Amino acid sequence: MSTPLLSILPEFILTVFGVIIMLAEPVIPIGRSRKPLGWLAVLGTLAAGAAALYQHSQFGQFQWRTISAFYGTVQVDDFSVFFHLLIAAIMLATLLATLNYFDGTPNSHAGEFYALILFGASGMMFMTCSVELLMVFIGLEISSISTYILAGFRKGQATASESSLKYFLLGSFATAFFLYGIALCFGATGSTSIAAIHNGIATTTTPSLAILAIAMVLIGLGFKVSLAPFHVWTPDVYQGAPAPVVGMMSTAPKAAAFAVLLRFLFNGMSTLRPHWIILIELLAVASMCIGNLGALMQRDVKRLLAYSSIAHAGYLLVAFCSTRENAISAALFYTAAYAAMNVGAFLVITAVSGYGEESHTLDDYTGLALRRPVLAALLAFFLISLIGIPFTGGFFGKFYSFTAAMYTGHVWLAVIGLINSGVACFYYLRLLAALYTRPVVVSSSSEETRKVAAPAGIALACAALATLILGIAPGRLLHLTQRSTPITLPAPPAPNPAAIQASTTAE
């Protein structure tokens, strides 16, 4: 297999399966189930995960155990393989949960839904293995366009249209800031390659331009990971988007954006750490405080979890204040733990609410433990993990993030994180109280007759098992994250247009 194809093999597989689904969807007669297309998407996701493992098995054949292609703009290493597998796992859980999601829904266009999931995943994976900022931008746009459409997929709902439009408009502004940051990086260092930026920062005559570039890139990526004060879209978009889509977009795009941020700051801008660490501290404190205080006032469960995701982005950002190896290891562990528990929580919401999302407020979850005891127990477990109770993945995620910051003397930041974790108990426990201690509210017949399909049950079980394993035996994943520090290779020489033209003429 050629090196260029090997370097983008998971993305290539996802794209091919997405195109096949798009071509097959119109062929299926109207009124027939699109579930076979969902299984095809599941197969494509599994194949992409297997391709990422195959990439890892081929590292021994390459220098520095990395696969570099396309003039050094794409680089596959342990770091990118970790995120490839994580994104594939998130998409697989989302697809399994939605195989029966569209049953009984006329004109659901489920085939388009499955294709968009695959296209979005390919963009996110491309972001994690790109070491050239313009290539990152391409992956970001592929991912963003898919999620813009998925956010408004329940076309008959006014909140869905509002969700999609608000996400698109604010996302466009954030993309503009990211592009401005790329342009300023080029102005300061003469390149948009992360390796060349790393080399150029040491000799730049305009360090203030590079600092401004960091701020612009942080704004653009801060939107994607819901950092305060770039979070204003999050509650409304989460409320209007389908629950399984929210579970996906609250984890997978964040993982990809954090991967880019880790490469950019610790590999490209490591020389300017004394400057960007101040921005990281401010964003972390703002996200933790605004996220938790905002969640205290919410009655809608999806809006509550939206503000919770803002706070968790702040918890993860605390790890960035440590040394390079500790920060990356803690951030990767937290990303995986948060993905397991948050996807699981939204899968429970999907199972309870269905396509119409009849249950969306705290009152709708009153007495759920008596009506749906298994789902209530799973939701309670995921909420306990989000709080950070021991023997759950959320506990060790916060533990590693806070201790990593304390290792470099940022004790005050860890204290603020602990205080905010205490504040978060109030709104998580309020939802837990609704599940177990409040009087039962008469439920609709649709909820009583809705059963959890086998594929959705498998996805829920896997999310719960992952959350539990990360809480009782985190060592294996932690060892993997410690080996996944991104490598900065020397920037390859830019291709000479004259030489390329001469070669083409000779041929």
C-alpha positions, 0 to 999 in steps of 0.5 A, spaced: 500 500 500 502 506 498 504 511 503 499 517 501 493 512 501 496 509 508 496 515 511 489 517 510 486 510 510 481 511 515 478 517 512 478 514 505 474 508 508 469 513 511 468 517 505 467 511 501 462 508 505 458 515 506 458 515 498 455 508 497 450 510 502 448 516 499 448 513 492 444 507 495 439 511 499 434 514 493 434 506 490 430 504 496 423 505 495 419 510 499 416 507 505 421 502 506 426 501 512 433 505 511 436 500 517 440 496 512 444 503 510 445 504 518 448 497 518 452 499 512 455 505 516 456 501 522 460 496 518 464 503 515 466 505 522 468 498 524 473 498 518 475 505 519 477 503 526 481 497 524 484 501 519 487 506 524 489 499 528 493 497 521 496 504 521 499 503 528 502 496 526 505 499 520 509 504 524 515 500 525 517 501 517 517 508 518 522 513 521 520 516 528 514 511 528 510 516 524 507 515 517 508 522 513 505 524 506 503 529 502 509 533 503 509 533 510 502 536 511 499 529 514 502 525 519 500 519 523 503 517 529 500 514 536 497 521 538 493 521 531 491 513 532 488 514 539 483 520 536 482 516 530 480 510 535 476 514 540 472 518 534 470 511 531 468 509 538 463 515 539 460 514 532 459 507 532 455 508 539 451 513 535 450 509 529 448 503 534 443 508 538 440 510 531 438 504 527 431 504 530 431 511 532 427 513 525 422 507 525 415 510 524 417 517 522 415 519 515 420 522 510 426 521 515 431 521 510 435 516 515 440 515 509 442 522 509 443 522 516 448 516 516 452 518 511 453 525 514 455 521 520 461 518 516 463 524 513 463 528 519 467 523 522 472 523 516 473 530 517 474 530 525 479 524 523 483 528 518 484 534 523 487 530 528 492 527 523 494 534 520 500 538 521 499 543 517 494 549 519 490 549 512 489 542 512 486 542 519 482 548 516 479 543 511 478 537 516 474 542 520 470 545 515 468 537 513 466 536 520 462 543 521 458 542 515 456 535 517 454 537 524 451 544 522 446 539 518 445 534 523 443 539 528 437 541 524 435 534 522 428 534 525 426 538 520 419 539 523 421 542 529 422 550 529 427 549 535 431 544 530 431 550 525 433 555 530 439 550 532 442 549 525 442 556 523 445 559 530 450 553 529 452 555 522 452 563 523 456 563 529 460 557 527 462 561 520 464 567 525 469 562 529 472 559 522 473 566 520 477 567 527 481 561 525 483 563 518 485 570 521 490 566 526 493 562 520 494 568 516 498 571 522 502 565 523 504 565 516 506 573 517 510 571 523 513 565 521 513 565 514 509 558 514 503 554 516 506 548 518 506 546 525 513 544 525 516 550 521 512 554 526 516 551 531 522 553 528 520 560 526 518 562 532 525 562 535 527 567 530 521 571 528 522 579 529 514 579 530 513 575 536 507 580 538 504 577 531 505 570 533 501 572 540 495 575 536 495 568 532 495 564 538 489 568 541 485 568 534 486 560 533 484 559 541 477 563 539 476 559 533 477 552 536 474 555 543 468 555 539 468 548 537 470 545 544 464 550 547 469 554 552 467 560 555 466 566 553 465 562 546 459 558 548 453 562 547 451 557 541 451 551 546 445 551 550 440 553 544 443 548 539 443 542 544 436 543 546 434 543 538 438 538 536 436 530 536 439 527 542 444 522 539 447 528 535 448 532 541 451 526 544 456 525 538 457 533 537 459 534 544 464 529 544 467 527 537 468 534 535 471 537 541 476 531 541 478 533 534 479 540 536 483 539 542 487 534 538 489 540 534 490 545 540 495 540 543 499 540 537 498 547 536 500 549 543 505 544 545 508 543 538 508 549 534 508 555 540 511 551 545 516 557 545 511 562 547 508 558 553 509 564 558 504 568 554 499 563 552 498 559 558 495 566 561 490 565 556 489 558 558 488 559 565 483 565 564 479 560 559 479 555 564 476 559 570 471 562 565 468 555 562 468 552 569 464 558 573 460 560 567 458 552 565 456 550 572 453 557 574 449 556 568 447 549 569 444 551 576 438 555 573 436 550 567 430 545 567 431 543 561 435 536 561 439 538 554 440 545 556 443 543 563 448 538 560 450 543 555 452 548 560 455 541 564 459 540 557 462 547 558 464 546 565 468 540 563 471 543 557 474 548 563 476 542 567 480 539 561 483 545 559 486 545 566 491 540 564 494 544 559 497 548 565 502 542 566 508 540 563 508 537 555 508 530 557 503 530 563 498 535 560 497 531 553 497 525 557 491 528 562 488 531 557 487 525 552 485 521 558 479 526 560 477 526 553 476 519 553 473 518 560 468 524 558 466 521 551 464 515 555 460 518 560 457 523 556 455 519 550 452 514 555 448 520 558 445 522 551 443 515 549 439 514 555 435 521 553 435 518 546 432 511 549 427 515 554 425 521 549 425 517 542 425 521 536 419 526 538 423 528 544 417 528 549 421 528 555 426 534 556 425 537 562 426 535 569 419 534 571 419 529 565 424 525 568 420 524 575 419 517 577 423 514 571 426 509 576 419 506 577 417 506 570 424 504 567 429 502 572 434 500 568 435 506 564 434 510 570 440 506 573 444 507 567 443 515 567 444 515 574 451 512 573 453 517 568 451 523 572 455 520 578 461 519 573 460 527 571 460 529 578 467 525 579 465 520 584 470 515 585 470 508 581 468 512 575 472 514 569 470 522 571 473 521 577 480 519 574 479 524 569 479 530 574 484 527 578 489 527 573 487 534 570 488 537 577 494 533 579 497 535 572 496 542 573 498 542 581 505 539 578 507 545 575 505 550 581 497 551 579 494 549 585 489 555 585 487 553 578 486 546 581 482 549 587 477 553 583 476 546 579 474 542 586 470 548 588 466 548 581 466 540 582 462 541 588 457 546 585 456 541 579 453 536 585 447 541 586 444 540 579 446 533 577 443 531 584 437 535 582 436 530 576 438 524 580 432 526 585 427 527 580 429 520 578 428 516 585 425 521 590 420 525 587 412 522 586 411 519 579 408 523 574 403 519 569 407 518 563 404 518 556 403 511 553 408 512 548 414 512 553 411 506 556 411 502 550 417 504 547 423 499 548 430 499 547 432 496 541 438 491 541 443 495 538 442 501 542 442 497 548 449 494 546 451 501 545 449 503 552 452 497 555 459 499 552 458 506 554 457 504 561 462 498 561 468 503 559 466 508 564 466 503 569 473 500 567 476 507 567 474 508 574 477 502 577 482 500 572 485 506 569 492 504 568 492 501 561 489 507 558 493 512 562 499 508 559 497 508 552 496 516 553 503 517 555 505 514 549 501 518 545 505 525 545 505 528 538 511 528 535 514 534 531 518 532 525 523 537 521 519 541 516 520 538 509 522 543 504 517 546 500 516 543 493 519 547 488 514 549 482 519 550 477 522 543 478 515 540 478 513 544 472 520 541 468 518 534 471 511 534 468 514 537 461 519 532 461 514 526 462 
